[in-house]
Amino acid sequence: MNEKSITLIGLPGCGKSTIGDLLSKKLNYAFIDMDNYIEEEQGKTIIEIFKNGEDYFRTIETETCKVLGQKSKTIISSGGGVIKKAINIDLLKEIQL
């Protein structure tokens, strides 16, 4: 049985990554910061990606939610705007606590 993951959602700069990192160590879960994950996958910073428009970034963010929503035993620190698309929440709920 897959163990569920936890997604942290909140405003930019509210401490999701800090709390997520601490929580992952406490629970012995993996930790993924969604913005860092996107930057690594795209080979560009979030600012560089946004130069192609917010819609472009949000599409990448939704694709990332599809991938991360399937992970188990992972603490995910979401991007601050992940809630702008309802599908992102549905995708992240796939195996969440």
Z-matrix of the N, CA and C atoms (Angstrom, degrees):
N
C 1 1.451
C 2 1.527 1 109.62
N 3 1.331 2 116.06 1 131.38
C 4 1.458 3 120.05 2 177.10
C 5 1.513 4 110.65 3 -70.54
N 6 1.301 5 115.41 4 137.09
C 7 1.457 6 119.07 5 173.47
C 8 1.516 7 107.54 6 -85.07
N 9 1.291 8 115.45 7 142.57
C 10 1.446 9 121.28 8 -173.98
C 11 1.526 10 112.12 9 -73.23
N 12 1.328 11 113.81 10 163.30
C 13 1.452 12 121.75 11 177.38
C 14 1.519 13 109.63 12 -108.11
N 15 1.321 14 115.31 13 171.62
C 16 1.461 15 122.25 14 178.33
C 17 1.519 16 107.32 15 -128.76
N 18 1.334 17 116.46 16 128.63
C 19 1.461 18 120.94 17 175.73
C 20 1.513 19 108.62 18 -109.77
N 21 1.321 20 115.92 19 129.02
C 22 1.467 21 122.40 20 176.56
C 23 1.523 22 108.51 21 -97.82
N 24 1.323 23 115.78 22 126.79
C 25 1.464 24 122.02 23 -178.53
C 26 1.518 25 107.95 24 -125.44
N 27 1.323 26 115.85 25 135.30
C 28 1.461 27 119.95 26 178.22
C 29 1.512 28 110.48 27 -179.92
N 30 1.303 29 115.19 28 177.89
C 31 1.459 30 121.36 29 -179.51
C 32 1.526 31 111.14 30 -63.32
N 33 1.338 32 116.92 31 152.82
C 34 1.462 33 119.43 32 175.01
C 35 1.531 34 110.62 33 -56.43
N 36 1.319 35 116.07 34 135.86
C 37 1.458 36 121.00 35 176.24
C 38 1.522 37 115.47 36 80.44
N 39 1.327 38 117.89 37 9.29
C 40 1.473 39 119.29 38 -176.75
C 41 1.528 40 113.12 39 -86.86
N 42 1.339 41 118.24 40 -3.80
C 43 1.456 42 120.51 41 176.33
C 44 1.521 43 115.76 42 107.11
N 45 1.326 44 117.51 43 12.83
C 46 1.469 45 120.63 44 -179.20
C 47 1.523 46 111.67 45 -56.96
N 48 1.304 47 117.00 46 -46.03
C 49 1.472 48 120.33 47 -177.70
C 50 1.520 49 111.53 48 -68.66
N 51 1.309 50 116.93 49 -40.55
C 52 1.467 51 120.67 50 179.27
C 53 1.526 52 110.61 51 -63.71
N 54 1.332 53 115.99 52 -49.56
C 55 1.464 54 120.66 53 179.69
C 56 1.528 55 110.26 54 -66.40
N 57 1.320 56 116.52 55 -40.43
C 58 1.464 57 120.70 56 -179.89
C 59 1.513 58 112.51 57 -60.42
N 60 1.319 59 116.49 58 -42.95
C 61 1.457 60 120.93 59 178.92
C 62 1.530 61 110.78 60 -63.56
N 63 1.322 62 116.51 61 -45.43
C 64 1.472 63 120.81 62 179.02
C 65 1.531 64 111.01 63 -63.86
N 66 1.321 65 116.96 64 -44.60
C 67 1.455 66 121.94 65 -179.53
C 68 1.528 67 111.71 66 -63.66
N 69 1.333 68 116.37 67 -39.52
C 70 1.465 69 119.71 68 179.80
C 71 1.529 70 111.22 69 -62.79
N 72 1.306 71 116.52 70 -38.02
C 73 1.468 72 119.89 71 178.25
C 74 1.528 73 110.64 72 -68.84
N 75 1.318 74 116.69 73 -39.66
C 76 1.461 75 121.60 74 -179.55
C 77 1.532 76 111.41 75 -65.51
N 78 1.337 77 116.75 76 -39.46
C 79 1.463 78 121.50 77 -177.26
C 80 1.524 79 113.58 78 -93.39
N 81 1.341 80 116.20 79 -6.02
C 82 1.463 81 121.71 80 -174.86
C 83 1.535 82 110.53 81 60.79
N 84 1.322 83 115.57 82 44.75
C 85 1.455 84 123.70 83 176.41
C 86 1.525 85 108.49 84 -107.52
N 87 1.320 86 116.25 85 161.38
C 88 1.464 87 120.86 86 170.53
C 89 1.532 88 107.78 87 -72.77
N 90 1.323 89 116.54 88 158.97
C 91 1.463 90 121.17 89 176.68
C 92 1.518 91 108.99 90 -126.75
N 93 1.340 92 115.85 91 131.78
C 94 1.464 93 121.03 92 176.03
C 95 1.519 94 109.08 93 -132.00
N 96 1.322 95 115.62 94 123.49
C 97 1.457 96 121.97 95 170.23
C 98 1.524 97 105.62 96 -89.65
N 99 1.323 98 117.76 97 117.05
C 100 1.461 99 122.04 98 -172.86
C 101 1.524 100 112.32 99 -58.88
N 102 1.320 101 118.48 100 -42.97
C 103 1.459 102 120.11 101 179.84
C 104 1.530 103 110.94 102 -63.51
N 105 1.324 104 117.11 103 -42.38
C 106 1.468 105 119.48 104 177.13
C 107 1.523 106 111.29 105 -63.36
N 108 1.332 107 116.29 106 -40.07
C 109 1.468 108 121.94 107 178.17
C 110 1.534 109 110.12 108 -60.18
N 111 1.330 110 116.40 109 -46.26
C 112 1.463 111 120.77 110 179.23
C 113 1.524 112 110.35 111 -61.91
N 114 1.323 113 117.14 112 -44.77
C 115 1.461 114 120.48 113 179.38
C 116 1.529 115 111.57 114 -59.46
N 117 1.313 116 116.57 115 -43.59
C 118 1.464 117 120.37 116 179.44
C 119 1.523 118 111.33 117 -65.65
N 120 1.328 119 117.13 118 -43.58
C 121 1.467 120 121.38 119 -179.11
C 122 1.526 121 111.65 120 -66.67
N 123 1.324 122 116.98 121 -37.81
C 124 1.463 123 121.47 122 -176.44
C 125 1.531 124 113.16 123 -88.88
N 126 1.330 125 116.30 124 -17.81
C 127 1.465 126 119.19 125 -177.22
C 128 1.523 127 112.46 126 69.84
N 129 1.326 128 115.92 127 22.88
C 130 1.463 129 121.92 128 -179.37
C 131 1.524 130 108.62 129 -143.02
N 132 1.323 131 116.56 130 157.70
C 133 1.457 132 120.48 131 174.63
C 134 1.530 133 109.03 132 -76.42
N 135 1.310 134 116.18 133 162.59
C 136 1.464 135 120.93 134 177.00
C 137 1.526 136 109.62 135 -58.80
N 138 1.322 137 117.16 136 -40.52
C 139 1.471 138 120.97 137 179.19
C 140 1.523 139 110.41 138 -60.91
N 141 1.328 140 117.15 139 -43.15
C 142 1.468 141 120.43 140 178.40
C 143 1.529 142 111.21 141 -64.81
N 144 1.320 143 117.15 142 -40.11
C 145 1.461 144 121.02 143 179.07
C 146 1.523 145 110.12 144 -64.27
N 147 1.330 146 117.17 145 -41.25
C 148 1.464 147 121.89 146 -179.49
C 149 1.528 148 112.20 147 -63.58
N 150 1.323 149 117.63 148 -20.78
C 151 1.468 150 120.26 149 177.62
C 152 1.526 151 111.07 150 -61.94
N 153 1.322 152 116.98 151 -20.89
C 154 1.464 153 121.78 152 176.30
C 155 1.529 154 111.55 153 -88.16
N 156 1.306 155 117.11 154 2.75
C 157 1.461 156 122.43 155 177.78
C 158 1.520 157 112.31 156 106.70
N 159 1.334 158 114.38 157 151.72
C 160 1.463 159 119.19 158 -179.62
C 161 1.519 160 111.52 159 -64.75
N 162 1.338 161 118.28 160 -38.19
C 163 1.465 162 120.40 161 179.51
C 164 1.528 163 111.06 162 -59.46
N 165 1.324 164 116.14 163 -39.80
C 166 1.465 165 121.07 164 178.15
C 167 1.531 166 109.84 165 -61.66
N 168 1.335 167 116.15 166 -47.28
C 169 1.457 168 119.82 167 178.95
C 170 1.522 169 111.35 168 -61.97
N 171 1.331 170 117.19 169 -44.56
C 172 1.473 171 120.60 170 -177.85
C 173 1.529 172 111.48 171 -63.13
N 174 1.329 173 117.57 172 -32.06
C 175 1.468 174 120.77 173 175.60
C 176 1.523 175 109.97 174 -65.07
N 177 1.323 176 116.90 175 -44.52
C 178 1.465 177 121.28 176 176.93
C 179 1.526 178 109.69 177 -62.30
N 180 1.314 179 116.63 178 -41.19
C 181 1.460 180 121.51 179 179.97
C 182 1.533 181 110.77 180 -61.76
N 183 1.317 182 117.44 181 -41.32
C 184 1.469 183 120.96 182 178.29
C 185 1.522 184 110.76 183 -65.48
N 186 1.310 185 117.65 184 -42.08
C 187 1.472 186 120.71 185 176.36
C 188 1.529 187 110.60 186 -61.07
N 189 1.320 188 116.07 187 -37.48
C 190 1.464 189 121.10 188 177.64
C 191 1.526 190 110.65 189 -66.52
N 192 1.320 191 117.17 190 -39.41
C 193 1.473 192 120.85 191 177.24
C 194 1.527 193 110.70 192 -61.68
N 195 1.333 194 117.11 193 -36.74
C 196 1.463 195 120.80 194 177.45
C 197 1.520 196 110.52 195 -60.08
N 198 1.321 197 116.62 196 -42.93
C 199 1.464 198 121.73 197 -178.93
C 200 1.530 199 110.68 198 -71.89
N 201 1.315 200 116.47 199 -51.14
C 202 1.462 201 120.43 200 -174.90
C 203 1.525 202 112.22 201 -70.58
N 204 1.325 203 117.56 202 -27.54
C 205 1.452 204 121.12 203 178.40
C 206 1.519 205 113.47 204 -65.93
N 207 1.327 206 116.69 205 -14.66
C 208 1.463 207 121.49 206 179.59
C 209 1.535 208 112.74 207 -94.82
N 210 1.313 209 116.55 208 -5.42
C 211 1.465 210 119.96 209 -177.13
C 212 1.522 211 110.69 210 -78.03
N 213 1.315 212 115.32 211 147.08
C 214 1.456 213 120.23 212 174.54
C 215 1.520 214 109.06 213 -113.92
N 216 1.316 215 115.86 214 159.04
C 217 1.465 216 122.47 215 178.97
C 218 1.533 217 111.80 216 48.97
N 219 1.331 218 114.99 217 48.86
C 220 1.452 219 120.71 218 -177.81
C 221 1.527 220 109.59 219 -135.79
N 222 1.324 221 115.52 220 138.05
C 223 1.458 222 121.68 221 170.90
C 224 1.523 223 105.48 222 -97.41
N 225 1.326 224 116.82 223 123.55
C 226 1.460 225 121.66 224 -178.36
C 227 1.519 226 108.55 225 -113.43
N 228 1.323 227 115.41 226 121.72
C 229 1.456 228 121.08 227 173.14
C 230 1.522 229 106.28 228 -93.84
N 231 1.332 230 117.07 229 106.74
C 232 1.460 231 120.50 230 -175.72
C 233 1.522 232 110.98 231 -75.90
N 234 1.324 233 114.06 232 162.26
C 235 1.450 234 119.48 233 171.97
C 236 1.521 235 108.89 234 -69.72
N 237 1.308 236 117.73 235 152.93
C 238 1.458 237 121.82 236 -176.04
C 239 1.521 238 114.43 237 -61.17
N 240 1.340 239 117.41 238 -26.90
C 241 1.463 240 120.32 239 -177.96
C 242 1.515 241 114.49 240 -100.31
N 243 1.326 242 116.95 241 11.51
C 244 1.469 243 120.16 242 -176.38
C 245 1.527 244 111.80 243 -57.86
N 246 1.310 245 117.43 244 -27.28
C 247 1.464 246 120.88 245 -178.25
C 248 1.527 247 113.34 246 -76.42
N 249 1.314 248 117.82 247 -5.39
C 250 1.460 249 120.49 248 -179.68
C 251 1.525 250 112.70 249 -65.51
N 252 1.337 251 116.60 250 -20.35
C 253 1.469 252 120.76 251 177.27
C 254 1.525 253 108.05 252 -123.59
N 255 1.322 254 116.05 253 119.03
C 256 1.471 255 121.06 254 -177.38
C 257 1.522 256 112.25 255 -57.87
N 258 1.327 257 116.99 256 -32.85
C 259 1.466 258 119.43 257 -179.65
C 260 1.530 259 111.23 258 -60.17
N 261 1.324 260 117.37 259 -31.84
C 262 1.468 261 119.99 260 -179.95
C 263 1.524 262 110.95 261 -61.60
N 264 1.315 263 116.30 262 -41.63
C 265 1.462 264 120.06 263 179.50
C 266 1.523 265 109.87 264 -65.23
N 267 1.331 266 116.12 265 -43.18
C 268 1.474 267 119.78 266 178.11
C 269 1.525 268 111.11 267 -59.96
N 270 1.314 269 116.53 268 -43.08
C 271 1.467 270 120.52 269 -179.48
C 272 1.523 271 111.75 270 -65.22
N 273 1.312 272 116.42 271 -39.84
C 274 1.459 273 120.17 272 -179.13
C 275 1.526 274 112.36 273 -75.10
N 276 1.325 275 117.64 274 -17.02
C 277 1.455 276 121.61 275 177.83
C 278 1.536 277 112.24 276 -80.49
N 279 1.305 278 117.63 277 -9.85
C 280 1.467 279 121.72 278 -174.74
C 281 1.521 280 113.15 279 -42.91
N 282 1.326 281 117.67 280 -51.80
C 283 1.467 282 120.14 281 -178.71
C 284 1.524 283 110.73 282 -136.00
N 285 1.325 284 116.12 283 42.15
C 286 1.464 285 120.49 284 -177.59
C 287 1.534 286 111.22 285 -91.19
N 288 1.315 287 114.12 286 157.75
C 289 1.469 288 120.59 287 173.87
C 290 1.513 289 109.14 288 -70.38
